[in-house]
Every structure is written in C-alpha cells, then in structure tokens.
Amino acid sequence: MILELLQIVLPVFLVIGAGYIAVALKAFSSSAVDGLMAFTQGFAIPCLLFLNIMRLDLATVFDWRLLVSFYAGTFISFSLGIVGARKLFKRRPGGGVVIGFAAMFSNSVLLGLPITERAFGTEALAGNFAIISIHAPLLYLVGITMIEASRSDGRGLTGTATTVTKAMFKNTLMIGLALGFAVNLSGFSLPSTIISATEMVARAGLPAALFGLGGILTRYSFRANIGEAGFITSIKLMIHPAIAYTMCVFVFDLPIELTRSAVITASMAPGVNAYVFANMYSRAKGASASAVLAGTFASVFSVSFWIWVLA
C-alpha cells in the first residue's frame, strides 16, 4: 500500500524536485523560472481552467454541500491562523491576518489537480474545478477585507472594494475562469480549431508549472521562521482536510468523488499566493515564504495519508 501511494504522489514531487535542483545547481536560471511561471500562470493554466469550466455540468458539480464542506474548513483554518499568530507568536493584527491567509490558501491548481488526477483519474477532477472556480476570488476578498479592517491606515470600504476588484481583474486565472463560465452558460460553441489550439497550450501548463514551482522554492528559507511555518503547515495539511473529511462523510454523506475533491484540495500545501499576499502588505513575509516551502515538502507525507484514508 505504501509503495502504491508513493507511485501516485512521488512523480509530482519529483518534477518539483527537478526544478529545485536545476535552479540550485544553476543549470536553469532564475530568470528562466520567472519566464516559465509567467507562461504557465499567465497563459497555460488559464487555458486549462477555461476548458474545464466550459465543459463542466454546473448543475451537477456545484453541490452546495461540497462547497460548504471545503470552505468551512478554510475559514476555520483562517481563524485558527489569526488567533495562533496573535496569541502564540505575538503578531500585530495585520501580520495575524497574513498568517491566517497562509493557513487557509490551498495550492489547489499546481498541486491539487495533478495529485487528484494521478490518484483517482481525470473523471475525479470535476469537484476540484468547482472548488477552484471560487477559491482565489473568495479568499482574496476575505483576506484583503480583513487586513484593511485591521490596519490603522486601512483604505476604508471604497478603497478596499477597489483593491479587491483590481486584484481580481489583473489575475489571468480569474479571467480564464470567467471566460469558461461565460461560454458554459451561454451555450455558445467555439470552433474546433480554437479548442484544439487551447488544449495544446493547456497540456503544457501543469508539468511546466510544477518544474517552475521547484525553482521558485529555492528562493525561500524557513530557518528563521520555523515555528510559524510549522504552525501554518500543521493547520493546512491536517486540520483543514480533517474538517473537510468530517463534513463530507459524517455531516453531508457526499458521494466519494466529491469527498475526494474536497479533502485532497484541502490537504494541499499553502500556495505561492500566500507569499504574494504577504508581499502585498509587507507583513509576515518570512513566515509565509517558509510555510510555502515547508508545506510543499511535508505534503509528500500528508497527501499520502489522505489518499490512503480516501481509498
């Protein structure tokens, strides 16, 4: 059983490790990593999200019980992160929100999609895409609103709304999702040549992004923030998926396909967006970067555990 789990999980992390080693040994330049990530996050992954949202059976996949199961754990993790940052690590309010953001933000695309696909097949991804479709917009909305409210120099309601709106419309992943919904709901059929070209770009997205993620991780160190990184990682890798599992299985008795999507996505390490958010406000940047690094490597074991539970 352990060997089977490793065969599912390890290839994903080997690609990340290859990117890490290539950059660490200077066989792949840091600027090349930036270009690779610009391509994957700016073009390839938005194409992937567009295609999958366009093809989703929205009435079937957007089960409110799935979303409640996943996001209940998300916001409990956010609250635990804030309380722990304030009480245990004596962070100021803004820093507490940033720690909470890292504790709730799953790497749902770069890690969640390939791991779910390898573990349970392509047909298991529908629930993942339903979660992803509101993940970044909702979490950025909550995070930005909370940190603006906690800052003495906060922008106020109008300024906060403007900041949230700009963040959404500048994000190419959000654009890909929005276009996918537009085509899906309109019933409009795109020419097959356009679909084929989009599929070609989309297929390059996840492998290239995993390699690039490995390169990005060389820039982070968790030595100085090991306590906070461990705190964030524990919430993200164990508490969040445990809540999602409890809600799916014992509260709502969801079908196993949707349960797998919720729990596996919840068990993902903090995404790079956790550091992006910290950098936006210059709060807890070291802790957020450390959590991304520590969480990504620790998730080799935690994800294997949750796949075993779901199997």
C-alpha positions as CSV (number, residue, x, y, z in Angstrom):
1,M,0.0,0.0,0.0
2,I,2.8,2.4,0.9
3,L,4.5,1.7,-2.4
4,E,1.3,2.3,-4.3
5,L,0.8,5.7,-2.5
6,L,4.4,6.7,-3.4
7,Q,3.8,5.8,-7.0
8,I,0.9,8.2,-7.1
9,V,2.5,11.1,-5.1
10,L,6.2,11.0,-5.9
11,P,6.1,11.7,-9.6
12,V,4.5,15.1,-8.9
13,F,7.1,16.0,-6.3
14,L,9.9,14.6,-8.4
15,V,9.1,17.2,-11.1
16,I,9.1,19.9,-8.4
17,G,12.4,18.5,-7.1
18,A,13.9,18.5,-10.6
19,G,13.1,22.2,-10.9
20,Y,14.5,22.9,-7.4
21,I,17.8,21.0,-8.2
22,A,18.1,22.5,-11.7
23,V,17.9,26.1,-10.3
24,A,20.0,25.3,-7.2
25,L,22.8,23.9,-9.4
26,K,22.4,26.9,-11.8
27,A,21.5,24.6,-14.7
28,F,18.3,26.6,-15.1
29,S,18.5,30.3,-14.4
30,S,16.3,32.2,-12.0
31,S,15.1,34.5,-14.8
32,A,14.1,31.4,-16.9
33,V,12.0,30.3,-13.9
34,D,10.2,33.7,-13.9
35,G,9.6,33.3,-17.7
36,L,8.3,29.8,-17.2
37,M,5.9,30.8,-14.4
38,A,4.8,33.8,-16.5
39,F,3.8,31.4,-19.3
40,T,2.1,28.8,-17.1
41,Q,0.2,31.2,-14.8
42,G,-0.5,33.8,-17.5
43,F,-1.4,31.5,-20.4
44,A,-1.3,27.8,-20.0
45,I,-3.2,27.3,-16.7
46,P,-5.9,29.9,-17.6
47,C,-6.4,27.9,-20.8
48,L,-6.7,24.7,-18.7
49,L,-9.2,26.3,-16.3
50,F,-11.2,27.9,-19.2
51,L,-11.6,24.5,-20.9
52,N,-12.6,22.6,-17.8
53,I,-15.1,25.2,-16.6
54,M,-16.5,25.4,-20.1
55,R,-17.2,21.7,-20.1
56,L,-18.5,21.3,-16.5
57,D,-22.0,20.2,-15.8
58,L,-22.6,23.1,-13.5
59,A,-25.9,21.9,-12.1
60,T,-24.3,18.6,-11.0
61,V,-20.9,19.7,-9.8
62,F,-21.9,22.9,-7.9
63,D,-23.2,21.0,-5.0
64,W,-23.6,23.4,-2.1
65,R,-22.6,20.6,0.3
66,L,-19.3,20.2,-1.4
67,L,-18.6,23.9,-1.1
68,V,-19.7,24.2,2.5
69,S,-17.6,21.1,3.4
70,F,-14.4,22.6,1.9
71,Y,-14.9,26.3,2.8
72,A,-16.0,25.6,6.4
73,G,-12.5,24.1,6.9
74,T,-11.0,27.0,5.0
75,F,-12.4,29.7,7.3
76,I,-11.8,27.7,10.5
77,S,-8.2,27.4,9.4
78,F,-8.1,31.2,8.7
79,S,-9.4,31.9,12.2
80,L,-7.0,29.5,13.9
81,G,-4.1,31.0,12.0
82,I,-5.1,34.5,13.1
83,V,-5.6,33.5,16.8
84,G,-2.4,31.5,16.9
85,A,-0.4,34.3,15.3
86,R,-1.7,36.8,17.8
87,K,-1.5,34.6,20.9
88,L,1.4,32.3,20.3
89,F,3.7,34.5,18.1
90,K,2.6,37.9,19.3
91,R,2.0,39.2,15.8
92,R,0.2,42.5,15.3
93,P,-3.3,42.4,13.7
94,G,-2.1,42.8,10.1
95,G,0.6,40.1,10.5
96,G,-2.0,37.8,12.1
97,V,-4.3,38.1,9.0
98,V,-1.4,37.2,6.7
99,I,-0.6,34.1,8.8
100,G,-4.3,33.2,8.7
101,F,-4.3,33.7,4.9
102,A,-1.4,31.3,4.5
103,A,-3.1,28.7,6.8
104,M,-6.3,28.7,4.6
105,F,-4.9,29.1,1.0
106,S,-4.6,25.7,-0.7
107,N,-2.3,25.2,-3.7
108,S,-5.4,23.9,-5.4
109,V,-4.2,24.2,-9.0
110,L,-0.4,23.4,-9.2
111,L,-0.6,20.5,-6.7
112,G,-4.3,19.7,-6.2
113,L,-5.1,18.9,-9.8
114,P,-2.2,16.7,-10.7
115,I,-2.3,14.7,-7.5
116,T,-6.1,14.2,-7.7
117,E,-5.8,13.1,-11.3
118,R,-2.9,10.6,-10.6
119,A,-4.7,9.2,-7.5
120,F,-8.3,8.9,-8.8
121,G,-8.3,9.7,-12.6
122,T,-9.3,12.6,-14.8
123,E,-13.0,12.0,-14.1
124,A,-12.4,12.8,-10.4
125,L,-11.4,16.4,-11.2
126,A,-14.9,17.9,-11.6
127,G,-15.3,18.7,-7.9
128,N,-11.8,20.2,-7.9
129,F,-12.7,22.7,-10.6
130,A,-15.9,23.6,-8.8
131,I,-13.8,24.5,-5.7
132,I,-11.2,26.2,-7.7
133,S,-13.7,28.4,-9.6
134,I,-14.4,30.5,-6.4
135,H,-11.2,29.7,-4.4
136,A,-8.9,32.7,-5.2
137,P,-11.6,35.3,-5.6
138,L,-13.3,34.4,-2.3
139,L,-10.1,34.1,-0.3
140,Y,-8.6,37.3,-1.6
141,L,-11.9,39.1,-0.9
142,V,-11.8,37.8,2.7
143,G,-8.1,38.4,3.2
144,I,-8.0,41.9,1.8
145,T,-11.1,42.9,3.6
146,M,-9.8,41.6,7.0
147,I,-6.4,43.1,6.7
148,E,-7.7,46.5,5.6
149,A,-10.1,46.5,8.6
150,S,-7.2,45.6,10.9
151,R,-4.8,48.3,9.8
152,S,-4.9,51.7,11.3
153,D,-4.2,53.2,7.9
154,G,-6.8,50.9,6.2
155,R,-8.3,52.2,2.9
156,G,-11.9,52.1,4.1
157,L,-14.8,50.4,2.4
158,T,-14.5,52.1,-1.0
159,G,-10.7,51.7,-1.2
160,T,-10.9,48.1,-0.1
161,A,-13.6,47.3,-2.8
162,T,-11.3,49.0,-5.4
163,T,-8.3,46.9,-4.3
164,V,-10.2,43.7,-4.4
165,T,-11.7,44.5,-7.9
166,K,-8.2,45.3,-9.3
167,A,-6.7,42.2,-7.8
168,M,-9.4,40.1,-9.5
169,F,-9.3,41.7,-12.9
170,K,-5.5,41.6,-13.1
171,N,-5.4,37.9,-12.3
172,T,-5.3,35.8,-15.5
173,L,-6.5,32.8,-13.7
174,M,-9.7,34.7,-12.8
175,I,-10.0,35.7,-16.5
176,G,-9.8,32.1,-17.6
177,L,-12.4,31.0,-15.1
178,A,-14.7,33.9,-16.0
179,L,-14.5,33.2,-19.8
180,G,-15.2,29.5,-19.1
181,F,-18.3,30.3,-17.2
182,A,-19.4,32.8,-19.9
183,V,-19.1,30.1,-22.7
184,N,-20.7,27.4,-20.5
185,L,-23.7,29.5,-19.5
186,S,-24.2,31.0,-22.9
187,G,-24.3,27.6,-24.7
188,F,-22.0,29.1,-27.4
189,S,-19.9,26.5,-29.3
190,L,-16.3,27.5,-30.1
191,P,-14.8,26.3,-33.4
192,S,-12.9,23.0,-33.0
193,T,-9.6,24.6,-34.3
194,I,-9.7,27.1,-31.4
195,I,-10.5,24.4,-28.9
196,S,-7.6,22.3,-30.2
197,A,-5.1,25.2,-30.0
198,T,-6.3,26.0,-26.5
199,E,-5.8,22.3,-25.5
200,M,-2.3,22.3,-26.8
201,V,-1.4,25.3,-24.6
202,A,-3.3,23.8,-21.6
203,R,-1.5,20.5,-21.8
204,A,1.9,22.2,-21.1
205,G,0.6,24.0,-18.1
206,L,0.8,21.7,-15.1
207,P,4.1,19.9,-15.8
208,A,5.8,23.2,-16.6
209,A,4.3,24.9,-13.6
210,L,5.4,22.1,-11.2
211,F,9.0,22.4,-12.5
212,G,8.8,26.2,-12.1
213,L,7.4,25.8,-8.6
214,G,10.5,23.9,-7.7
215,G,12.7,26.7,-9.0
216,I,10.6,29.3,-7.0
217,L,11.1,27.3,-3.8
218,T,14.9,27.8,-4.0
219,R,14.3,31.5,-3.1
220,Y,12.7,30.7,0.3
221,S,14.2,29.6,3.6
222,F,12.4,28.5,6.7
223,R,15.2,28.6,9.3
224,A,14.3,32.0,10.7
225,N,10.6,31.3,10.9
226,I,10.4,27.5,11.6
227,G,7.9,27.9,14.4
228,E,5.4,29.9,12.5
229,A,6.0,27.8,9.3
230,G,5.3,24.6,11.4
231,F,2.2,26.1,12.9
232,I,0.8,27.1,9.4
233,T,1.7,23.8,7.9
234,S,0.0,21.8,10.6
235,I,-3.2,23.7,10.1
236,K,-3.1,23.5,6.4
237,L,-2.1,19.9,5.9
238,M,-4.0,18.2,8.7
239,I,-6.7,20.3,10.3
240,H,-8.2,21.7,7.1
241,P,-8.6,18.3,5.4
242,A,-9.8,16.7,8.6
243,I,-12.6,19.2,8.8
244,A,-13.4,18.7,5.1
245,Y,-13.5,14.9,5.6
246,T,-15.8,15.2,8.7
247,M,-18.2,17.5,6.9
248,C,-18.3,15.4,3.7
249,V,-18.6,12.0,5.3
250,F,-20.4,12.5,8.6
251,V,-22.5,15.6,8.1
252,F,-23.5,15.5,4.4
253,D,-22.7,11.9,3.3
254,L,-21.4,13.2,0.0
255,P,-20.6,10.8,-2.9
256,I,-17.0,9.6,-2.7
257,E,-16.0,11.5,-5.9
258,L,-16.9,14.9,-4.3
259,T,-15.4,13.9,-1.0
260,R,-12.1,13.1,-2.7
261,S,-12.0,16.5,-4.4
262,A,-12.8,18.4,-1.2
263,V,-10.3,16.5,1.1
264,I,-7.4,16.3,-1.4
265,T,-7.7,20.0,-2.3
266,A,-7.9,20.9,1.4
267,S,-4.8,18.9,2.1
268,M,-2.6,20.8,-0.3
269,A,0.3,23.0,1.0
270,P,-0.1,26.8,1.1
271,G,0.1,28.1,-2.4
272,V,2.6,30.7,-3.6
273,N,-0.3,33.2,-3.4
274,A,0.2,33.1,0.4
275,Y,3.6,34.8,-0.1
276,V,2.1,37.1,-2.8
277,F,-0.5,38.3,-0.3
278,A,2.2,38.8,2.4
279,N,4.3,40.8,0.0
280,M,1.3,43.0,-1.0
281,Y,1.1,44.2,2.6
282,S,4.8,43.7,3.7
283,R,3.6,41.6,6.7
284,A,4.9,38.2,7.8
285,K,6.7,37.7,4.5
286,G,9.3,35.4,6.0
287,A,6.7,33.2,7.7
288,S,4.6,32.9,4.6
289,A,7.5,32.0,2.4
290,S,8.7,29.5,4.9
291,A,5.3,27.9,5.1
292,V,5.1,27.6,1.3
293,L,8.5,25.8,1.3
294,A,8.0,23.6,4.4
295,G,4.4,22.8,3.5
296,T,5.2,21.7,-0.1
297,F,7.8,19.2,1.1
298,A,5.8,18.0,4.1
299,S,2.8,17.4,1.9
300,V,4.5,14.4,0.3
301,F,3.6,12.5,3.5
302,S,0.4,14.2,4.5
303,V,-1.1,13.8,1.0
304,S,-0.2,10.1,1.0
305,F,-2.0,9.8,4.3
306,W,-5.2,11.4,3.0
307,I,-5.2,9.4,-0.2
308,W,-4.9,6.3,1.9
309,V,-7.9,7.4,4.0
310,L,-10.0,8.1,0.9
311,A,-9.0,4.9,-0.8
